């Protein structure tokens, strides 16, 4: 297995890995868990997939088998900050605002979202 990390400035260096990660997210979150999140027939992508996000993916035999998106809690992109803070401020009606008591906004504290692991993995 291989771990790759990147952001929007260099995801092109890893071929289709970013797109494959978005496809894995769609398979798990939309097809299996039936989440109501933005997607098309192939991939799931939301308002937090921006140049502010960083990604850590796991590749096995050329296929993406896991990954996560992370961003600093001091991040903002347009009207959005990070997922939990936006939920706490009522911007995400599917997530209860009481999910977070205190607003955190620090470049030293990061939020990890869209953590996904393929069900094809059967061992650690």
C-alpha positions as CSV (number, residue, x, y, z in Angstrom):
1,X,0.0,0.0,0.0
2,X,1.1,3.5,-0.7
3,X,0.0,6.7,1.1
4,X,-0.2,9.9,-1.0
5,X,-0.9,13.4,0.2
6,X,-1.7,16.4,-1.9
7,X,-3.8,19.5,-2.3
8,X,-5.2,21.2,-5.4
9,X,-1.8,22.6,-6.4
10,X,-0.3,19.1,-7.1
11,X,-3.1,16.5,-7.3
12,X,-2.3,16.2,-11.0
13,X,0.9,14.5,-10.1
14,X,-1.1,11.4,-9.0
15,X,-3.0,10.7,-12.2
16,X,-6.7,9.8,-11.5
17,X,-6.2,9.3,-7.7
18,X,-8.2,12.4,-6.7
19,X,-11.1,11.4,-9.1
20,X,-10.9,7.8,-7.9
21,X,-11.2,9.0,-4.3
22,X,-14.3,11.1,-5.2
23,X,-15.7,7.9,-6.9
24,X,-15.1,5.9,-3.7
25,X,-16.8,8.5,-1.7
26,X,-19.9,8.3,-4.0
27,X,-19.9,4.5,-3.8
28,X,-19.8,4.5,0.0
29,X,-21.7,7.7,1.0
30,X,-24.4,7.8,-1.8
31,X,-24.8,4.2,-3.1
32,X,-24.3,2.3,0.2
33,X,-25.3,4.8,3.0
34,X,-27.8,6.8,0.9
35,X,-26.6,10.2,2.0
36,X,-28.2,13.1,0.3
37,X,-25.0,14.9,-0.8
38,X,-24.0,16.4,-4.1
39,X,-23.0,13.8,-6.7
40,X,-23.4,12.6,-10.3
41,X,-23.4,9.1,-11.6
42,X,-19.7,8.7,-10.8
43,X,-18.4,10.9,-8.1
44,X,-19.4,12.7,-4.9
45,X,-18.0,16.2,-4.3
46,X,-19.1,19.0,-2.0
47,X,-18.5,22.7,-1.2
48,X,-15.5,21.8,1.0
49,X,-13.5,20.3,-1.8
50,X,-11.6,23.5,-2.5
51,X,-8.0,24.7,-2.9
52,X,-8.0,25.1,1.0
53,X,-8.4,21.3,1.5
54,X,-5.6,18.7,1.7
55,X,-6.1,15.0,1.0
56,X,-4.5,11.9,2.2
57,X,-5.2,8.7,0.2
58,X,-4.2,5.1,0.3
59,X,-3.5,3.3,-2.9
60,X,-3.2,-0.5,-3.2
61,X,-2.3,-2.1,-6.5
62,X,-3.1,1.2,-8.3
63,X,-6.6,1.5,-6.8
64,X,-7.7,4.0,-4.1
65,X,-8.9,2.0,-1.1
66,X,-9.2,4.8,1.4
67,X,-8.8,8.5,2.0
68,X,-9.7,11.6,3.9
69,X,-10.0,15.3,3.4
70,X,-8.5,17.7,6.0
71,X,-8.5,21.5,6.4
72,X,-7.4,24.0,9.0
73,X,-10.2,25.3,11.2
74,X,-9.1,28.8,10.3
75,X,-10.1,28.1,6.7
76,X,-12.7,29.9,4.7
77,X,-13.7,29.7,1.0
78,X,-16.5,32.0,-0.1
79,X,-19.3,31.7,2.4
80,X,-18.0,28.4,3.9
81,X,-15.5,27.7,6.6
82,X,-15.2,24.1,7.6
83,X,-18.0,21.5,7.9
84,X,-18.5,21.4,11.7
85,X,-18.4,25.1,12.1
86,X,-20.9,25.6,9.2
87,X,-23.1,23.0,10.8
88,X,-22.9,24.8,14.2
89,X,-23.9,28.1,12.5
90,X,-26.9,26.4,10.8
91,X,-25.6,26.4,7.2
92,X,-26.0,22.6,7.0
93,X,-29.5,21.7,7.9
94,X,-28.8,17.9,7.7
95,X,-26.3,18.2,10.6
96,X,-27.7,19.4,14.0
97,X,-26.2,22.8,15.0
98,X,-25.4,21.5,18.5
99,X,-22.8,19.2,17.1
100,X,-20.1,21.6,18.3
101,X,-20.4,23.7,21.4
102,X,-17.4,26.1,20.9
103,X,-16.2,27.5,17.6
104,X,-12.6,26.6,16.9
105,X,-10.6,28.7,14.4
106,X,-6.9,27.9,14.5
107,X,-4.3,27.1,11.9
108,X,-3.0,24.4,14.4
109,X,-6.4,22.6,14.6
110,X,-7.6,20.7,11.5
111,X,-10.9,19.0,10.7
112,X,-10.9,15.7,9.0
113,X,-14.0,14.9,6.9
114,X,-15.0,12.5,4.2
115,X,-12.9,9.7,5.7
116,X,-13.7,6.6,3.6
117,X,-12.4,3.1,3.5
118,X,-13.2,0.6,0.7
119,X,-15.2,-2.4,1.8
120,X,-12.8,-4.4,-0.4
121,X,-10.3,-4.2,2.4
122,X,-10.7,-7.2,4.7
123,X,-7.6,-6.9,6.9
124,X,-5.6,-4.1,8.6
